[in-house]
Structures are given as structure tokens and as C-alpha cells.
Amino acid sequence: MAKAIYQPPQQSVPGQWIDVIILLALIFAALFVPVWAKIAVPARVEKLPAGVTYVAAEDGTKTWTGLTWEALGQNPVMQQQWKKLGPPGETDEQALARAADIITQPFDYTIEWGGLIGMIVLIGGYYIFLLWHSEKEYRQVVAEKFG
């Protein structure tokens, strides 16, 4: 008895468009939701140089004491670049305070090992699933073509 040749179903053009829209929405959600839920926000830590302190006012402005370009580790070329980045007419003190707000708040690149290992296991498991499923389909195609 002859084996029936498998004919895969044909997907319509509107069906393909629906698939594309759903995939794009899922990709957008996967990238946006962690940021929106504040799960994937950059971690910043405060690292003040020795002898540098500040007092924060209620409006968010800071009054710095002991702040110098040298304390921030900035040479004269760097100082000029910080001044170029500021608005026209900015004083040296304003440029220094603006630079200090950024320099004293570096990003914290601490690795959370549990999450990293979990992600490796998840991606590895998905890869193994794809290999298993692809092999199963491959064997069906070979059996159909070469009996």
C-alpha cells in the first residue's frame, strides 16, 4: 500500500500578516515591559571622591563642597569638553557641578549569577527542544522522500 504524500497547509496572506503583527507585538513587549516594570533599569551607585560632599535641596539641586576638577579626575582637556557640552553662558562652577552629577553616579555592572544561570538554562533548554523537534520533522521528510 502506497504511503500518502504529506501536503502541508498553505497559509493565506492575511494570516501571514497577522503572524507578523503578533510577532512584532511580542518582540516589542519583550523589550519594553522589563523597562516599564523597572526590572531592567540601569543600577547606579554613588561614589564620591575623597573630601567631596554635597547637600541636596528640596528642589533637587546640590550644593557641593570640596569639589574640583582634579578631585573628579578630569584633566584640562576633559574640562574643556565638559564646558562644550553645556549650554552657552554656563559658568565653570555650573559645568563642574553638572559633570559631578554624572561622574559620581557610575553604573553598577554587578552580575546576578542566579539570573544569568537561569537564562542560560532557559536558552539551552529551548535550543535542545528545537533540535529534538527539528530532528523529528527531518526524519519524517526523509522517510517520505526516500521511504
PAVO-74718 format. One record per residue (C-alpha): residue in three letters; z, x, y. Coordinates in steps of 0.02 Angstrom, whole numbers, always signed. Layout:
BEGIN
@lolo->ALA | c3->Z | c1->X | c2->Y
...
END
This chain:
BEGIN
@lolo->MET | c3->+0 | c1->+0 | c2->+0
@lolo->ALA | c3->-52 | c1->+72 | c2->+168
@lolo->LYS | c3->+82 | c1->+103 | c2->+296
@lolo->ALA | c3->+62 | c1->+8 | c2->+460
@lolo->ILE | c3->+25 | c1->+120 | c2->+607
@lolo->TYR | c3->+153 | c1->+103 | c2->+743
@lolo->GLN | c3->+85 | c1->+44 | c2->+908
@lolo->PRO | c3->+209 | c1->+73 | c2->+1049
@lolo->PRO | c3->+227 | c1->-68 | c2->+1176
@lolo->GLN | c3->+137 | c1->-45 | c2->+1342
@lolo->GLN | c3->+244 | c1->-60 | c2->+1497
@lolo->SER | c3->+172 | c1->-155 | c2->+1644
@lolo->VAL | c3->+150 | c1->-76 | c2->+1816
@lolo->PRO | c3->+286 | c1->-188 | c2->+1893
@lolo->GLY | c3->+402 | c1->-136 | c2->+1751
@lolo->GLN | c3->+369 | c1->+47 | c2->+1789
@lolo->TRP | c3->+408 | c1->+17 | c2->+1973
@lolo->ILE | c3->+570 | c1->-71 | c2->+1928
@lolo->ASP | c3->+617 | c1->+79 | c2->+1819
@lolo->VAL | c3->+581 | c1->+200 | c2->+1961
@lolo->ILE | c3->+682 | c1->+99 | c2->+2086
@lolo->ILE | c3->+830 | c1->+85 | c2->+1967
@lolo->LEU | c3->+824 | c1->+273 | c2->+1930
@lolo->LEU | c3->+818 | c1->+315 | c2->+2115
@lolo->ALA | c3->+965 | c1->+199 | c2->+2149
@lolo->LEU | c3->+1064 | c1->+280 | c2->+2009
@lolo->ILE | c3->+1025 | c1->+455 | c2->+2073
@lolo->PHE | c3->+1075 | c1->+405 | c2->+2250
@lolo->ALA | c3->+1236 | c1->+328 | c2->+2184
@lolo->ALA | c3->+1275 | c1->+482 | c2->+2080
@lolo->LEU | c3->+1256 | c1->+593 | c2->+2233
@lolo->PHE | c3->+1333 | c1->+478 | c2->+2365
@lolo->VAL | c3->+1479 | c1->+393 | c2->+2277
@lolo->PRO | c3->+1582 | c1->+553 | c2->+2249
@lolo->VAL | c3->+1568 | c1->+594 | c2->+2434
@lolo->TRP | c3->+1605 | c1->+414 | c2->+2486
@lolo->ALA | c3->+1757 | c1->+407 | c2->+2369
@lolo->LYS | c3->+1815 | c1->+576 | c2->+2436
@lolo->ILE | c3->+1808 | c1->+652 | c2->+2263
@lolo->ALA | c3->+1684 | c1->+789 | c2->+2309
@lolo->VAL | c3->+1739 | c1->+839 | c2->+2482
@lolo->PRO | c3->+1749 | c1->+1022 | c2->+2530
@lolo->ALA | c3->+1925 | c1->+1089 | c2->+2521
@lolo->ARG | c3->+1979 | c1->+1188 | c2->+2673
@lolo->VAL | c3->+2136 | c1->+1290 | c2->+2690
@lolo->GLU | c3->+2216 | c1->+1356 | c2->+2847
@lolo->LYS | c3->+2226 | c1->+1545 | c2->+2857
@lolo->LEU | c3->+2292 | c1->+1606 | c2->+3023
@lolo->PRO | c3->+2284 | c1->+1792 | c2->+3063
@lolo->ALA | c3->+2449 | c1->+1883 | c2->+3087
@lolo->GLY | c3->+2527 | c1->+1843 | c2->+3255
@lolo->VAL | c3->+2415 | c1->+1693 | c2->+3290
@lolo->THR | c3->+2491 | c1->+1519 | c2->+3305
@lolo->TYR | c3->+2446 | c1->+1355 | c2->+3386
@lolo->VAL | c3->+2523 | c1->+1191 | c2->+3442
@lolo->ALA | c3->+2419 | c1->+1036 | c2->+3412
@lolo->ALA | c3->+2421 | c1->+900 | c2->+3544
@lolo->GLU | c3->+2408 | c1->+714 | c2->+3505
@lolo->ASP | c3->+2226 | c1->+711 | c2->+3557
@lolo->GLY | c3->+2184 | c1->+845 | c2->+3429
@lolo->THR | c3->+2167 | c1->+992 | c2->+3548
@lolo->LYS | c3->+2255 | c1->+1153 | c2->+3502
@lolo->THR | c3->+2347 | c1->+1272 | c2->+3615
@lolo->TRP | c3->+2330 | c1->+1445 | c2->+3539
@lolo->THR | c3->+2449 | c1->+1592 | c2->+3560
@lolo->GLY | c3->+2409 | c1->+1771 | c2->+3512
@lolo->LEU | c3->+2226 | c1->+1728 | c2->+3486
@lolo->THR | c3->+2100 | c1->+1867 | c2->+3516
@lolo->TRP | c3->+1927 | c1->+1905 | c2->+3453
@lolo->GLU | c3->+1997 | c1->+2057 | c2->+3364
@lolo->ALA | c3->+2130 | c1->+1951 | c2->+3276
@lolo->LEU | c3->+1988 | c1->+1842 | c2->+3210
@lolo->GLY | c3->+1894 | c1->+1997 | c2->+3151
@lolo->GLN | c3->+1748 | c1->+1972 | c2->+3270
@lolo->ASN | c3->+1656 | c1->+2120 | c2->+3345
@lolo->PRO | c3->+1566 | c1->+2112 | c2->+3515
@lolo->VAL | c3->+1400 | c1->+2061 | c2->+3437
@lolo->MET | c3->+1485 | c1->+1917 | c2->+3345
@lolo->GLN | c3->+1572 | c1->+1866 | c2->+3505
@lolo->GLN | c3->+1405 | c1->+1852 | c2->+3595
@lolo->GLN | c3->+1335 | c1->+1745 | c2->+3454
@lolo->TRP | c3->+1485 | c1->+1627 | c2->+3463
@lolo->LYS | c3->+1457 | c1->+1611 | c2->+3650
@lolo->LYS | c3->+1271 | c1->+1573 | c2->+3624
@lolo->LEU | c3->+1317 | c1->+1433 | c2->+3503
@lolo->GLY | c3->+1424 | c1->+1345 | c2->+3633
@lolo->PRO | c3->+1372 | c1->+1228 | c2->+3772
@lolo->PRO | c3->+1311 | c1->+1300 | c2->+3938
@lolo->GLY | c3->+1454 | c1->+1349 | c2->+4054
@lolo->GLU | c3->+1581 | c1->+1372 | c2->+3913
@lolo->THR | c3->+1716 | c1->+1498 | c2->+3957
@lolo->ASP | c3->+1764 | c1->+1643 | c2->+3845
@lolo->GLU | c3->+1929 | c1->+1556 | c2->+3804
@lolo->GLN | c3->+1840 | c1->+1397 | c2->+3753
@lolo->ALA | c3->+1719 | c1->+1495 | c2->+3642
@lolo->LEU | c3->+1866 | c1->+1588 | c2->+3565
@lolo->ALA | c3->+1960 | c1->+1425 | c2->+3529
@lolo->ARG | c3->+1803 | c1->+1346 | c2->+3456
@lolo->ALA | c3->+1775 | c1->+1498 | c2->+3345
@lolo->ALA | c3->+1958 | c1->+1500 | c2->+3292
@lolo->ASP | c3->+1948 | c1->+1317 | c2->+3237
@lolo->ILE | c3->+1809 | c1->+1365 | c2->+3116
@lolo->ILE | c3->+1861 | c1->+1540 | c2->+3063
@lolo->THR | c3->+2042 | c1->+1493 | c2->+3024
@lolo->GLN | c3->+1987 | c1->+1349 | c2->+2912
@lolo->PRO | c3->+1886 | c1->+1432 | c2->+2772
@lolo->PHE | c3->+1826 | c1->+1336 | c2->+2619
@lolo->ASP | c3->+1933 | c1->+1348 | c2->+2463
@lolo->TYR | c3->+1825 | c1->+1389 | c2->+2313
@lolo->THR | c3->+1959 | c1->+1369 | c2->+2180
@lolo->ILE | c3->+1883 | c1->+1317 | c2->+2014
@lolo->GLU | c3->+1965 | c1->+1173 | c2->+1923
@lolo->TRP | c3->+1945 | c1->+1230 | c2->+1743
@lolo->GLY | c3->+1982 | c1->+1062 | c2->+1663
@lolo->GLY | c3->+1842 | c1->+977 | c2->+1758
@lolo->LEU | c3->+1722 | c1->+1122 | c2->+1727
@lolo->ILE | c3->+1755 | c1->+1123 | c2->+1540
@lolo->GLY | c3->+1741 | c1->+933 | c2->+1534
@lolo->MET | c3->+1572 | c1->+939 | c2->+1622
@lolo->ILE | c3->+1509 | c1->+1075 | c2->+1503
@lolo->VAL | c3->+1563 | c1->+969 | c2->+1353
@lolo->LEU | c3->+1481 | c1->+814 | c2->+1426
@lolo->ILE | c3->+1316 | c1->+901 | c2->+1465
@lolo->GLY | c3->+1318 | c1->+992 | c2->+1297
@lolo->GLY | c3->+1351 | c1->+829 | c2->+1204
@lolo->TYR | c3->+1208 | c1->+744 | c2->+1295
@lolo->TYR | c3->+1093 | c1->+890 | c2->+1253
@lolo->ILE | c3->+1141 | c1->+880 | c2->+1068
@lolo->PHE | c3->+1111 | c1->+691 | c2->+1072
@lolo->LEU | c3->+938 | c1->+718 | c2->+1147
@lolo->LEU | c3->+895 | c1->+848 | c2->+1015
@lolo->TRP | c3->+954 | c1->+734 | c2->+874
@lolo->HIS | c3->+860 | c1->+584 | c2->+942
@lolo->SER | c3->+701 | c1->+685 | c2->+977
@lolo->GLU | c3->+703 | c1->+758 | c2->+802
@lolo->LYS | c3->+718 | c1->+584 | c2->+728
@lolo->GLU | c3->+568 | c1->+522 | c2->+828
@lolo->TYR | c3->+470 | c1->+681 | c2->+791
@lolo->ARG | c3->+494 | c1->+657 | c2->+604
@lolo->GLN | c3->+432 | c1->+477 | c2->+620
@lolo->VAL | c3->+275 | c1->+534 | c2->+711
@lolo->VAL | c3->+241 | c1->+673 | c2->+584
@lolo->ALA | c3->+265 | c1->+551 | c2->+440
@lolo->GLU | c3->+147 | c1->+427 | c2->+522
@lolo->LYS | c3->+11 | c1->+553 | c2->+560
@lolo->PHE | c3->+21 | c1->+661 | c2->+404
@lolo->GLY | c3->+102 | c1->+539 | c2->+282
END
